[in-house]
Structures are given as structure tokens and as C-alpha cells.
Amino acid sequence: MNKLEESLNKIAENILYLDEASLVSLWEKYKSKMENFSFSPDWEKSVVIFSIINAVRVKNKIFNEQMLNQSTRKEEPAQKTKTGKPNLRLVK
């Protein structure tokens, strides 16, 4: 793993510890800053922060959907599914 990947990995680890509820409270603030374009480092940071907030929200949504799918699959009774021809015999 190169230095860039190591840096990104550390950033991702830190982001994973952020609370979605706290991030969502900042969503509108950074959305507004991002929409008001300016040639400044602050605007660039706002875009990155807004993207991070959205990334965490998307990650949690996918995670929760997968958890729900897993739990509903476990609750469904196991059904035997056969493929091919049924086992039939001729009765006279």
C-alpha cells in the first residue's frame, strides 16, 4: 500500500467513527456553503465535507438495508427447492 492509500485509509477509519445524526445536523450548513461558489479553500473544504456527510449517510443506508435483508432471510422457513424433473412413477 502506498502513502496515498495509507492516508486515505486513515481518513476513512476516522470518518467511520463519526455519528450520522451529528453529521446530518451539519448537512444544511455545508450544502449552503457549497452552493455559494467562491474561488477559495473554504469552498473546496465545504464540498469535501458535504460529500463526506453524504457518503456516511449512503454507507449507513446500504448497511441497514443489508442487515434487514439478512434478518428477514433468517426468519423465512427453509424451503427445499428441487430443480429438474420431478420424481414421478407410473401407477396402474
N, C-alpha and C positions, 0 to 999 in steps of 0.2 A: 504494500500500500504506500503510495507516495504522500508527500507532505500535504498536498491539496486535499486528498481523500481523508487523511487523518484529521485535518482541520474541520472538514465538513462533517465527519463522524462525530467529533466532539460537539459541534454546534447542534447536530441532531439529537445527541444524548441530552443536552441541556434543554432543548425545546420540548422533548418528551416529558420533562418534569413540570412543564407549565400547566396550570389549571385552565381548562377550557372556559369555565364560567368567568374567570378573571379576564381571559383574553377577549371574550365576547363583549365585555363591558368597554373594551378599548376599540372595538371594531369600527364604530361610527366615527370616532375621532380620527383614526388613520385613514378611513375611507375618504373623509372630507379633506384631509391634508393631501392625499394622493390625487384627488380630483382637481385640486388647485395647483396646477403645474407651475413649477418655477425651476430655473436653472440653478439648483442648489443641492448641496449634500443632504440637507434636511428632507427635501422632497424625495430624494433617492432612498433614504432610510425609511421614510414613510411607506414607500412602495414595498420595500422588503418586509417591513413589519406587518403590513396589511396582508401580504402573501403568506407569511408565517402563520398568522391567525387563521387564515382560510385553510392552509394546509393541515393544521391541527384539527380543525373542525371536520374536514373531509376524512382524515385518518380515523377520528373517533366515530364518525358515521359508518364508515366501512367496517370498523372493528365491531361496533354494536350490532350491525346487520348480520355479520358472520356469527357472532355469539348467539343471536336469536335463531338463526338457521340451524346451528349446531344443537341447540336445546330442543327445537321442535322435531328434529330428526331423531333424537334420542327418545322422545315421548311417543312417536309413532310406533305402532306394533310392527315387529319384523314380519314381512311377508315373503313367502317363498315365491320366487319368480323363476319359472322354467322357460327356457327358450327351445324352439324346435318343435317337433311333432309331439302331440300328446300320446300318452301310453294307453292305447285302446286295443281291445281284442274283440274278435267276432264271437258273439254268443248265439247259439242256435236253439 
